[in-house]
Amino acid sequence: MQRPRLALTSSLALVLSVALAAPAFANDNGEGLVGETDDRIITFFSFGVILFFFAVVCLGSFIQGRLEKRKDERKAAELRSRIGW
């Protein structure tokens, strides 16, 4: 069951990377998807990457905290039912 899914995922990643890399080989004199790349575009893209990872870490920490709280409540309820309080 794992091998077909792995093969499908690998081939999809390969096709996607080739499809996205094809425009890179076209000669546009250094112009990308949003036009000529300058310092302002690089700076805003870099800020976007920083904000993305900051949001991922914050969201992951929030989710993990909520799951830990649920686990602790479930353990406490099980312990109370076992002891009889």
DANORJO-V61657 format. One record per backbone hydrogen bond with DSSP energy under -1.0 kcal/mol. CO is the residue of the C=O (numbers start at 1). NH is the residue of the N-H. E is the energy in kcal/mol with one decimal. If there is no record, write none. Layout:
# DANORJO-V61657
{{CO:NH:E} {CO:NH:E}}
This chain:
# DANORJO-V61657
{{2:6:-2.6} {3:7:-2.7} {4:8:-2.5} {5:9:-2.5} {6:10:-2.6} {7:11:-2.5} {8:12:-2.3} {9:13:-2.4} {10:14:-2.2} {11:15:-2.6} {12:16:-2.5} {13:17:-2.4} {14:18:-2.2} {15:19:-2.4} {16:20:-2.1} {17:21:-1.7} {18:22:-1.5} {22:25:-1.1} {26:28:-1.0} {35:32:-2.7} {38:42:-1.9} {39:43:-2.6} {40:44:-2.4} {41:45:-2.3} {42:46:-2.4} {43:47:-2.4} {44:48:-2.1} {45:49:-2.1} {46:50:-2.3} {47:51:-2.6} {48:52:-2.3} {49:53:-2.3} {50:54:-2.2} {51:55:-2.5} {52:56:-2.4} {53:57:-2.4} {54:58:-2.4} {55:59:-2.7} {56:60:-2.6} {57:61:-2.4} {58:62:-2.3} {59:63:-2.5} {60:64:-2.5} {61:65:-2.4} {62:66:-2.2} {63:67:-2.3} {64:68:-2.5} {65:69:-2.2} {66:70:-2.2} {67:71:-2.3} {68:72:-2.6} {69:73:-2.3} {70:74:-2.3} {71:75:-2.5} {72:76:-2.4} {73:77:-2.3} {74:78:-2.1} {75:79:-2.2} {76:80:-2.5} {77:81:-2.2} {78:82:-1.7} {79:83:-2.3} {80:84:-2.9} {80:85:-1.1}}
